[in-house]
Amino acid sequence: MKTTEIGFRKTIVGWYNVVLIENGAEYNVSRELFLELTGASKQARAGRTEITGAQLVTMLTDRWTRRIPKPVSAVAV
């Protein structure tokens, strides 16, 4: 089963900013969904973990998940 490595940081409001390690895409994910899919501890503030392809699809298609756009200055030319 293929897995995807992600990095995460808990936000001040309790949601998680999730970064896909392979391409750097960043998403804001609800606390409940993140904890359910990753099995991370409620006390986790930041880290890295792996999720399955099915978990990734669930995370990215959730109605509350939002992509965090990168500033134009951060885009390589």
N, CA, C and O atoms as a CHARMM CRD file, in Angstrom:
* protein
*
  308
    1    1 MET  N      0.84300  -1.18000   0.00000 PROA 1      0.00000
    2    1 MET  CA     0.00000   0.00000   0.00000 PROA 1      0.00000
    3    1 MET  C      0.88900   1.24500   0.00000 PROA 1      0.00000
    4    1 MET  O      1.79500   1.37500   0.82300 PROA 1      0.00000
    5    2 LYS  N      0.61900   2.14600  -0.92600 PROA 2      0.00000
    6    2 LYS  CA     1.40700   3.37700  -1.05000 PROA 2      0.00000
    7    2 LYS  C      1.03600   4.34700   0.06200 PROA 2      0.00000
    8    2 LYS  O     -0.13800   4.54300   0.37700 PROA 2      0.00000
    9    3 THR  N      2.06300   4.94600   0.64600 PROA 3      0.00000
   10    3 THR  CA     1.83000   5.95000   1.67800 PROA 3      0.00000
   11    3 THR  C      2.41300   7.27900   1.23500 PROA 3      0.00000
   12    3 THR  O      3.26900   7.33300   0.35200 PROA 3      0.00000
   13    4 THR  N      1.93800   8.35300   1.85800 PROA 4      0.00000
   14    4 THR  CA     2.41500   9.69600   1.57500 PROA 4      0.00000
   15    4 THR  C      2.91900  10.30400   2.87100 PROA 4      0.00000
   16    4 THR  O      2.24100  10.24400   3.89700 PROA 4      0.00000
   17    5 GLU  N      4.10800  10.88800   2.82600 PROA 5      0.00000
   18    5 GLU  CA     4.65600  11.53800   4.01400 PROA 5      0.00000
   19    5 GLU  C      4.13800  12.96500   4.09700 PROA 5      0.00000
   20    5 GLU  O      4.13800  13.70200   3.11000 PROA 5      0.00000
   21    6 ILE  N      3.69500  13.34300   5.30000 PROA 6      0.00000
   22    6 ILE  CA     3.20400  14.69600   5.52400 PROA 6      0.00000
   23    6 ILE  C      3.89000  15.29500   6.75100 PROA 6      0.00000
   24    6 ILE  O      4.29700  14.58500   7.67000 PROA 6      0.00000
   25    7 GLY  N      4.00300  16.60300   6.73300 PROA 7      0.00000
   26    7 GLY  CA     4.44400  17.34100   7.90400 PROA 7      0.00000
   27    7 GLY  C      3.23700  18.11600   8.41800 PROA 7      0.00000
   28    7 GLY  O      2.33200  18.43400   7.64700 PROA 7      0.00000
   29    8 PHE  N      3.21500  18.42300   9.70800 PROA 8      0.00000
   30    8 PHE  CA     2.07100  19.16000  10.24200 PROA 8      0.00000
   31    8 PHE  C      2.48800  20.10900  11.35600 PROA 8      0.00000
   32    8 PHE  O      3.47500  19.88300  12.05600 PROA 8      0.00000
   33    9 ARG  N      1.70400  21.18300  11.50200 PROA 9      0.00000
   34    9 ARG  CA     1.84400  22.16000  12.57600 PROA 9      0.00000
   35    9 ARG  C      0.45600  22.51100  13.06900 PROA 9      0.00000
   36    9 ARG  O     -0.44300  22.78400  12.27200 PROA 9      0.00000
   37   10 LYS  N      0.27800  22.50600  14.38000 PROA 10     0.00000
   38   10 LYS  CA    -1.00400  22.89500  14.95900 PROA 10     0.00000
   39   10 LYS  C     -1.08500  24.41900  14.96500 PROA 10     0.00000
   40   10 LYS  O     -0.12300  25.09800  15.32300 PROA 10     0.00000
   41   11 THR  N     -2.24400  24.95300  14.56400 PROA 11     0.00000
   42   11 THR  CA    -2.42800  26.40300  14.53400 PROA 11     0.00000
   43   11 THR  C     -2.92500  26.90200  15.88200 PROA 11     0.00000
   44   11 THR  O     -3.28900  26.10900  16.75100 PROA 11     0.00000
   45   12 ILE  N     -2.93900  28.19500  16.04700 PROA 12     0.00000
   46   12 ILE  CA    -3.39100  28.80700  17.29700 PROA 12     0.00000
   47   12 ILE  C     -4.85700  28.50100  17.60000 PROA 12     0.00000
   48   12 ILE  O     -5.25900  28.49000  18.76300 PROA 12     0.00000
   49   13 VAL  N     -5.65800  28.25300  16.55900 PROA 13     0.00000
   50   13 VAL  CA    -7.07800  27.94900  16.76000 PROA 13     0.00000
   51   13 VAL  C     -7.34900  26.44500  16.83400 PROA 13     0.00000
   52   13 VAL  O     -8.50400  26.02900  16.92500 PROA 13     0.00000
   53   14 GLY  N     -6.29700  25.63200  16.79400 PROA 14     0.00000
   54   14 GLY  CA    -6.45600  24.19500  16.98600 PROA 14     0.00000
   55   14 GLY  C     -6.56000  23.35400  15.72900 PROA 14     0.00000
   56   14 GLY  O     -6.61300  22.12700  15.81800 PROA 14     0.00000
   57   15 TRP  N     -6.59000  23.97400  14.56300 PROA 15     0.00000
   58   15 TRP  CA    -6.58000  23.21100  13.32400 PROA 15     0.00000
   59   15 TRP  C     -5.12800  22.84500  13.01200 PROA 15     0.00000
   60   15 TRP  O     -4.21900  23.20500  13.76000 PROA 15     0.00000
   61   16 TYR  N     -4.91400  22.13200  11.91100 PROA 16     0.00000
   62   16 TYR  CA    -3.56500  21.72400  11.53000 PROA 16     0.00000
   63   16 TYR  C     -3.23400  22.18700  10.11700 PROA 16     0.00000
   64   16 TYR  O     -4.04100  22.03900   9.19900 PROA 16     0.00000
   65   17 ASN  N     -2.04400  22.74500   9.95500 PROA 17     0.00000
   66   17 ASN  CA    -1.51000  23.03100   8.63100 PROA 17     0.00000
   67   17 ASN  C     -0.69600  21.80700   8.23900 PROA 17     0.00000
   68   17 ASN  O      0.26900  21.44600   8.91200 PROA 17     0.00000
   69   18 VAL  N     -1.09400  21.17600   7.14500 PROA 18     0.00000
   70   18 VAL  CA    -0.48600  19.92900   6.68200 PROA 18     0.00000
   71   18 VAL  C      0.26200  20.20900   5.38400 PROA 18     0.00000
   72   18 VAL  O     -0.28200  20.82500   4.46700 PROA 18     0.00000
   73   19 VAL  N      1.51100  19.75400   5.30900 PROA 19     0.00000
   74   19 VAL  CA     2.34000  19.93000   4.11600 PROA 19     0.00000
   75   19 VAL  C      2.62200  18.56800   3.50700 PROA 19     0.00000
   76   19 VAL  O      3.08100  17.65800   4.19700 PROA 19     0.00000
   77   20 LEU  N      2.34800  18.42800   2.22000 PROA 20     0.00000
   78   20 LEU  CA     2.70900  17.20300   1.50100 PROA 20     0.00000
   79   20 LEU  C      4.20200  17.29600   1.19700 PROA 20     0.00000
   80   20 LEU  O      4.62500  18.17600   0.44700 PROA 20     0.00000
   81   21 ILE  N      4.99100  16.41300   1.76200 PROA 21     0.00000
   82   21 ILE  CA     6.44700  16.48900   1.64400 PROA 21     0.00000
   83   21 ILE  C      6.89600  16.38900   0.18500 PROA 21     0.00000
   84   21 ILE  O      7.84500  17.06800  -0.20900 PROA 21     0.00000
   85   22 GLU  N      6.24100  15.56400  -0.61700 PROA 22     0.00000
   86   22 GLU  CA     6.69200  15.33200  -1.99300 PROA 22     0.00000
   87   22 GLU  C      6.58500  16.55200  -2.88900 PROA 22     0.00000
   88   22 GLU  O      7.39100  16.70200  -3.80700 PROA 22     0.00000
   89   23 ASN  N      5.59600  17.44900  -2.65000 PROA 23     0.00000
   90   23 ASN  CA     5.46500  18.59700  -3.54100 PROA 23     0.00000
   91   23 ASN  C      5.31900  19.94200  -2.82900 PROA 23     0.00000
   92   23 ASN  O      5.22800  20.97600  -3.49100 PROA 23     0.00000
   93   24 GLY  N      5.29400  19.94900  -1.51300 PROA 24     0.00000
   94   24 GLY  CA     5.24000  21.19100  -0.75500 PROA 24     0.00000
   95   24 GLY  C      3.87200  21.84500  -0.66600 PROA 24     0.00000
   96   24 GLY  O      3.75000  22.92900  -0.09500 PROA 24     0.00000
   97   25 ALA  N      2.83500  21.21400  -1.21900 PROA 25     0.00000
   98   25 ALA  CA     1.48700  21.78000  -1.13800 PROA 25     0.00000
   99   25 ALA  C      1.05100  21.80100   0.32200 PROA 25     0.00000
  100   25 ALA  O      1.30000  20.85200   1.06500 PROA 25     0.00000
  101   26 GLU  N      0.39700  22.89100   0.72700 PROA 26     0.00000
  102   26 GLU  CA     0.01000  23.06700   2.12800 PROA 26     0.00000
  103   26 GLU  C     -1.49900  23.23500   2.24500 PROA 26     0.00000
  104   26 GLU  O     -2.12700  23.93800   1.45200 PROA 26     0.00000
  105   27 TYR  N     -2.06900  22.57300   3.25500 PROA 27     0.00000
  106   27 TYR  CA    -3.51300  22.58500   3.47000 PROA 27     0.00000
  107   27 TYR  C     -3.82300  22.85400   4.92800 PROA 27     0.00000
  108   27 TYR  O     -3.04500  22.49600   5.81200 PROA 27     0.00000
  109   28 ASN  N     -4.95800  23.48300   5.17900 PROA 28     0.00000
  110   28 ASN  CA    -5.47100  23.70000   6.52300 PROA 28     0.00000
  111   28 ASN  C     -6.57300  22.67800   6.74600 PROA 28     0.00000
  112   28 ASN  O     -7.55000  22.64000   5.99900 PROA 28     0.00000
  113   29 VAL  N     -6.41700  21.84200   7.78300 PROA 29     0.00000
  114   29 VAL  CA    -7.29800  20.70200   8.01700 PROA 29     0.00000
  115   29 VAL  C     -7.89200  20.80500   9.42700 PROA 29     0.00000
  116   29 VAL  O     -7.19900  21.18300  10.37100 PROA 29     0.00000
  117   30 SER  N     -9.16800  20.46900   9.56000 PROA 30     0.00000
  118   30 SER  CA    -9.82200  20.52500  10.87300 PROA 30     0.00000
  119   30 SER  C     -9.16000  19.55800  11.85700 PROA 30     0.00000
  120   30 SER  O     -8.63200  18.51500  11.47200 PROA 30     0.00000
  121   31 ARG  N     -9.20400  19.92500  13.10400 PROA 31     0.00000
  122   31 ARG  CA    -8.58800  19.12300  14.16200 PROA 31     0.00000
  123   31 ARG  C     -9.16400  17.70900  14.19300 PROA 31     0.00000
  124   31 ARG  O     -8.42100  16.72800  14.22200 PROA 31     0.00000
  125   32 GLU  N    -10.49000  17.61200  14.18600 PROA 32     0.00000
  126   32 GLU  CA   -11.13700  16.31500  14.29700 PROA 32     0.00000
  127   32 GLU  C    -10.72800  15.37500  13.15900 PROA 32     0.00000
  128   32 GLU  O    -10.40200  14.21200  13.39600 PROA 32     0.00000
  129   33 LEU  N    -10.74600  15.88200  11.93400 PROA 33     0.00000
  130   33 LEU  CA   -10.39200  15.06300  10.78200 PROA 33     0.00000
  131   33 LEU  C     -8.91900  14.65700  10.84200 PROA 33     0.00000
  132   33 LEU  O     -8.58400  13.49600  10.60400 PROA 33     0.00000
  133   34 PHE  N     -8.04700  15.60100  11.15700 PROA 34     0.00000
  134   34 PHE  CA    -6.61800  15.30300  11.21900 PROA 34     0.00000
  135   34 PHE  C     -6.33600  14.20800  12.24400 PROA 34     0.00000
  136   34 PHE  O     -5.63300  13.24500  11.94000 PROA 34     0.00000
  137   35 LEU  N     -6.87500  14.34600  13.44900 PROA 35     0.00000
  138   35 LEU  CA    -6.62600  13.36100  14.49600 PROA 35     0.00000
  139   35 LEU  C     -7.21300  11.99900  14.13600 PROA 35     0.00000
  140   35 LEU  O     -6.60900  10.96400  14.42000 PROA 35     0.00000
  141   36 GLU  N     -8.38900  11.99900  13.51300 PROA 36     0.00000
  142   36 GLU  CA    -9.02300  10.74000  13.10200 PROA 36     0.00000
  143   36 GLU  C     -8.18600  10.00300  12.06200 PROA 36     0.00000
  144   36 GLU  O     -7.99600   8.79100  12.15600 PROA 36     0.00000
  145   37 LEU  N     -7.68900  10.73400  11.07600 PROA 37     0.00000
  146   37 LEU  CA    -6.96700  10.09200   9.97400 PROA 37     0.00000
  147   37 LEU  C     -5.55200   9.67700  10.35100 PROA 37     0.00000
  148   37 LEU  O     -5.07200   8.63700   9.90200 PROA 37     0.00000
  149   38 THR  N     -4.87700  10.48300  11.17300 PROA 38     0.00000
  150   38 THR  CA    -3.46900  10.20600  11.47000 PROA 38     0.00000
  151   38 THR  C     -3.26300   9.41300  12.75400 PROA 38     0.00000
  152   38 THR  O     -2.24000   8.74700  12.92100 PROA 38     0.00000
  153   39 GLY  N     -4.23100   9.48400  13.65700 PROA 39     0.00000
  154   39 GLY  CA    -4.05000   8.83600  14.94800 PROA 39     0.00000
  155   39 GLY  C     -3.07000   9.57500  15.84000 PROA 39     0.00000
  156   39 GLY  O     -2.59500   9.01900  16.83000 PROA 39     0.00000
  157   40 ALA  N     -2.75600  10.83300  15.50000 PROA 40     0.00000
  158   40 ALA  CA    -1.82000  11.63400  16.28800 PROA 40     0.00000
  159   40 ALA  C     -2.42100  11.95900  17.65300 PROA 40     0.00000
  160   40 ALA  O     -3.64100  11.97800  17.81800 PROA 40     0.00000
  161   41 SER  N     -1.56500  12.21000  18.61100 PROA 41     0.00000
  162   41 SER  CA    -1.98700  12.60300  19.95000 PROA 41     0.00000
  163   41 SER  C     -2.58200  14.00400  19.92300 PROA 41     0.00000
  164   41 SER  O     -2.16300  14.84000  19.12200 PROA 41     0.00000
  165   42 LYS  N     -3.54900  14.26700  20.78700 PROA 42     0.00000
  166   42 LYS  CA    -4.14000  15.60800  20.88000 PROA 42     0.00000
  167   42 LYS  C     -3.11000  16.63700  21.32700 PROA 42     0.00000
  168   42 LYS  O     -3.27600  17.82900  21.06600 PROA 42     0.00000
  169   43 GLN  N     -2.05400  16.19500  21.99200 PROA 43     0.00000
  170   43 GLN  CA    -1.00800  17.10000  22.46000 PROA 43     0.00000
  171   43 GLN  C      0.04200  17.39800  21.39100 PROA 43     0.00000
  172   43 GLN  O      0.88600  18.27000  21.59800 PROA 43     0.00000
  173   44 ALA  N      0.01600  16.70600  20.26700 PROA 44     0.00000
  174   44 ALA  CA     1.01000  16.90900  19.20700 PROA 44     0.00000
  175   44 ALA  C      0.89700  18.32300  18.65100 PROA 44     0.00000
  176   44 ALA  O     -0.19400  18.76700  18.29300 PROA 44     0.00000
  177   45 ARG  N      2.00700  19.02000  18.57900 PROA 45     0.00000
  178   45 ARG  CA     2.05200  20.38800  18.06000 PROA 45     0.00000
  179   45 ARG  C      2.61600  20.45200  16.63900 PROA 45     0.00000
  180   45 ARG  O      2.17400  21.26000  15.82200 PROA 45     0.00000
  181   46 ALA  N      3.58900  19.59800  16.35700 PROA 46     0.00000
  182   46 ALA  CA     4.22200  19.57800  15.03700 PROA 46     0.00000
  183   46 ALA  C      4.90100  18.23100  14.85800 PROA 46     0.00000
  184   46 ALA  O      5.24200  17.55800  15.83100 PROA 46     0.00000
  185   47 GLY  N      5.09100  17.84800  13.60700 PROA 47     0.00000
  186   47 GLY  CA     5.78000  16.59000  13.34900 PROA 47     0.00000
  187   47 GLY  C      5.62300  16.12200  11.93000 PROA 47     0.00000
  188   47 GLY  O      5.18200  16.86500  11.05300 PROA 47     0.00000
  189   48 ARG  N      5.99000  14.87800  11.71700 PROA 48     0.00000
  190   48 ARG  CA     5.86900  14.21700  10.41000 PROA 48     0.00000
  191   48 ARG  C      5.25700  12.84900  10.63400 PROA 48     0.00000
  192   48 ARG  O      5.47700  12.21100  11.66400 PROA 48     0.00000
  193   49 THR  N      4.48700  12.41300   9.65500 PROA 49     0.00000
  194   49 THR  CA     3.89100  11.08300   9.71100 PROA 49     0.00000
  195   49 THR  C      3.58000  10.62700   8.29600 PROA 49     0.00000
  196   49 THR  O      3.75200  11.38500   7.34100 PROA 49     0.00000
  197   50 GLU  N      3.12800   9.40200   8.16200 PROA 50     0.00000
  198   50 GLU  CA     2.71500   8.87300   6.87000 PROA 50     0.00000
  199   50 GLU  C      1.23700   8.53100   6.93000 PROA 50     0.00000
  200   50 GLU  O      0.73000   8.06000   7.94700 PROA 50     0.00000
  201   51 ILE  N      0.55000   8.78300   5.80300 PROA 51     0.00000
  202   51 ILE  CA    -0.85000   8.39700   5.67500 PROA 51     0.00000
  203   51 ILE  C     -1.01800   7.63700   4.36100 PROA 51     0.00000
  204   51 ILE  O     -0.20600   7.76800   3.44500 PROA 51     0.00000
  205   52 THR  N     -2.06900   6.85100   4.28500 PROA 52     0.00000
  206   52 THR  CA    -2.32800   6.08200   3.06300 PROA 52     0.00000
  207   52 THR  C     -2.94000   6.98500   1.99600 PROA 52     0.00000
  208   52 THR  O     -3.36100   8.10600   2.28000 PROA 52     0.00000
  209   53 GLY  N     -2.98300   6.48900   0.78800 PROA 53     0.00000
  210   53 GLY  CA    -3.59900   7.22600  -0.30900 PROA 53     0.00000
  211   53 GLY  C     -5.07000   7.51200  -0.03900 PROA 53     0.00000
  212   53 GLY  O     -5.55900   8.60100  -0.34100 PROA 53     0.00000
  213   54 ALA  N     -5.77600   6.53900   0.52800 PROA 54     0.00000
  214   54 ALA  CA    -7.19700   6.72600   0.84000 PROA 54     0.00000
  215   54 ALA  C     -7.38700   7.80900   1.90300 PROA 54     0.00000
  216   54 ALA  O     -8.31100   8.61800   1.81100 PROA 54     0.00000
  217   55 GLN  N     -6.51400   7.82200   2.90800 PROA 55     0.00000
  218   55 GLN  CA    -6.59100   8.85800   3.94200 PROA 55     0.00000
  219   55 GLN  C     -6.30500  10.23900   3.34800 PROA 55     0.00000
  220   55 GLN  O     -6.94200  11.22500   3.72000 PROA 55     0.00000
  221   56 LEU  N     -5.35000  10.30300   2.43000 PROA 56     0.00000
  222   56 LEU  CA    -5.02600  11.56900   1.77700 PROA 56     0.00000
  223   56 LEU  C     -6.21600  12.08300   0.97700 PROA 56     0.00000
  224   56 LEU  O     -6.54500  13.26700   1.05100 PROA 56     0.00000
  225   57 VAL  N     -6.85500  11.22100   0.22600 PROA 57     0.00000
  226   57 VAL  CA    -8.03800  11.62200  -0.55600 PROA 57     0.00000
  227   57 VAL  C     -9.13600  12.12400   0.37600 PROA 57     0.00000
  228   57 VAL  O     -9.76400  13.14600   0.09900 PROA 57     0.00000
  229   58 THR  N     -9.36900  11.41900   1.46900 PROA 58     0.00000
  230   58 THR  CA   -10.37700  11.84400   2.44600 PROA 58     0.00000
  231   58 THR  C    -10.04300  13.22500   2.98700 PROA 58     0.00000
  232   58 THR  O    -10.92300  14.07800   3.10600 PROA 58     0.00000
  233   59 MET  N     -8.77700  13.44800   3.31300 PROA 59     0.00000
  234   59 MET  CA    -8.35200  14.73000   3.86700 PROA 59     0.00000
  235   59 MET  C     -8.54100  15.86700   2.85900 PROA 59     0.00000
  236   59 MET  O     -9.05800  16.92900   3.20300 PROA 59     0.00000
  237   60 LEU  N     -8.12600  15.64000   1.63300 PROA 60     0.00000
  238   60 LEU  CA    -8.15500  16.70900   0.63400 PROA 60     0.00000
  239   60 LEU  C     -9.54700  16.99600   0.09400 PROA 60     0.00000
  240   60 LEU  O     -9.79600  18.08800  -0.41700 PROA 60     0.00000
  241   61 THR  N    -10.45500  16.03800   0.19900 PROA 61     0.00000
  242   61 THR  CA   -11.80800  16.25100  -0.31800 PROA 61     0.00000
  243   61 THR  C    -12.80700  16.63700   0.77200 PROA 61     0.00000
  244   61 THR  O    -13.98900  16.83000   0.48800 PROA 61     0.00000
  245   62 ASP  N    -12.34100  16.75100   2.00900 PROA 62     0.00000
  246   62 ASP  CA   -13.23500  17.17800   3.08400 PROA 62     0.00000
  247   62 ASP  C    -13.71600  18.59800   2.80700 PROA 62     0.00000
  248   62 ASP  O    -12.95400  19.42800   2.31300 PROA 62     0.00000
  249   63 ARG  N    -14.95700  18.87500   3.11900 PROA 63     0.00000
  250   63 ARG  CA   -15.53700  20.17900   2.78100 PROA 63     0.00000
  251   63 ARG  C    -14.87700  21.33300   3.51500 PROA 63     0.00000
  252   63 ARG  O    -14.99300  22.47100   3.06000 PROA 63     0.00000
  253   64 TRP  N    -14.18600  21.09700   4.63200 PROA 64     0.00000
  254   64 TRP  CA   -13.56100  22.17400   5.40200 PROA 64     0.00000
  255   64 TRP  C    -12.07600  22.34500   5.10600 PROA 64     0.00000
  256   64 TRP  O    -11.48400  23.34400   5.51400 PROA 64     0.00000
  257   65 THR  N    -11.46500  21.39900   4.41000 PROA 65     0.00000
  258   65 THR  CA   -10.04400  21.49200   4.08000 PROA 65     0.00000
  259   65 THR  C     -9.82800  22.58600   3.03500 PROA 65     0.00000
  260   65 THR  O    -10.54000  22.65600   2.03300 PROA 65     0.00000
  261   66 ARG  N     -8.83700  23.43200   3.28800 PROA 66     0.00000
  262   66 ARG  CA    -8.52000  24.53000   2.36700 PROA 66     0.00000
  263   66 ARG  C     -7.04800  24.49500   1.99900 PROA 66     0.00000
  264   66 ARG  O     -6.19400  24.24500   2.84900 PROA 66     0.00000
  265   67 ARG  N     -6.75400  24.74300   0.74000 PROA 67     0.00000
  266   67 ARG  CA    -5.36400  24.83900   0.29700 PROA 67     0.00000
  267   67 ARG  C     -4.82700  26.19900   0.69700 PROA 67     0.00000
  268   67 ARG  O     -5.51800  27.20800   0.55400 PROA 67     0.00000
  269   68 ILE  N     -3.61700  26.23500   1.19000 PROA 68     0.00000
  270   68 ILE  CA    -2.96900  27.48500   1.56900 PROA 68     0.00000
  271   68 ILE  C     -2.09700  27.90500   0.39600 PROA 68     0.00000
  272   68 ILE  O     -1.11200  27.23500   0.08500 PROA 68     0.00000
  273   69 PRO  N     -2.44900  29.01700  -0.26300 PROA 69     0.00000
  274   69 PRO  CA    -1.66000  29.44200  -1.43000 PROA 69     0.00000
  275   69 PRO  C     -0.27400  29.92800  -1.00900 PROA 69     0.00000
  276   69 PRO  O     -0.11500  30.53300   0.05100 PROA 69     0.00000
  277   70 LYS  N      0.71200  29.66200  -1.83700 PROA 70     0.00000
  278   70 LYS  CA     2.06400  30.14100  -1.58800 PROA 70     0.00000
  279   70 LYS  C      2.17900  31.56500  -2.13700 PROA 70     0.00000
  280   70 LYS  O      1.61200  31.87700  -3.18400 PROA 70     0.00000
  281   71 PRO  N      2.91400  32.42500  -1.42900 PROA 71     0.00000
  282   71 PRO  CA     3.12900  33.77700  -1.94700 PROA 71     0.00000
  283   71 PRO  C      3.89800  33.72600  -3.26600 PROA 71     0.00000
  284   71 PRO  O      4.70100  32.82000  -3.49000 PROA 71     0.00000
  285   72 VAL  N      3.64900  34.68800  -4.12000 PROA 72     0.00000
  286   72 VAL  CA     4.29000  34.71600  -5.43400 PROA 72     0.00000
  287   72 VAL  C      5.81400  34.71000  -5.28900 PROA 72     0.00000
  288   72 VAL  O      6.50000  34.10800  -6.11500 PROA 72     0.00000
  289   73 SER  N      6.35300  35.36100  -4.26800 PROA 73     0.00000
  290   73 SER  CA     7.79400  35.41700  -4.08600 PROA 73     0.00000
  291   73 SER  C      8.39500  34.05600  -3.75400 PROA 73     0.00000
  292   73 SER  O      9.59800  33.85900  -3.92000 PROA 73     0.00000
  293   74 ALA  N      7.57700  33.11700  -3.28900 PROA 74     0.00000
  294   74 ALA  CA     8.07200  31.77700  -2.92100 PROA 74     0.00000
  295   74 ALA  C      8.06300  30.81600  -4.10000 PROA 74     0.00000
  296   74 ALA  O      8.59300  29.71000  -3.99300 PROA 74     0.00000
  297   75 VAL  N      7.47900  31.21000  -5.20800 PROA 75     0.00000
  298   75 VAL  CA     7.39000  30.34000  -6.36400 PROA 75     0.00000
  299   75 VAL  C      8.66300  30.45400  -7.18400 PROA 75     0.00000
  300   75 VAL  O      9.07900  31.55600  -7.54200 PROA 75     0.00000
  301   76 ALA  N      9.28700  29.31100  -7.48400 PROA 76     0.00000
  302   76 ALA  CA    10.50600  29.30900  -8.28000 PROA 76     0.00000
  303   76 ALA  C     10.20000  29.66800  -9.72100 PROA 76     0.00000
  304   76 ALA  O      9.16700  29.27700 -10.26500 PROA 76     0.00000
  305   77 VAL  N     11.09400  30.40500 -10.32500 PROA 77     0.00000
  306   77 VAL  CA    10.91600  30.82500 -11.72000 PROA 77     0.00000
  307   77 VAL  C     11.81600  30.03000 -12.61200 PROA 77     0.00000
  308   77 VAL  O     11.81600  30.23300 -13.82600 PROA 77     0.00000
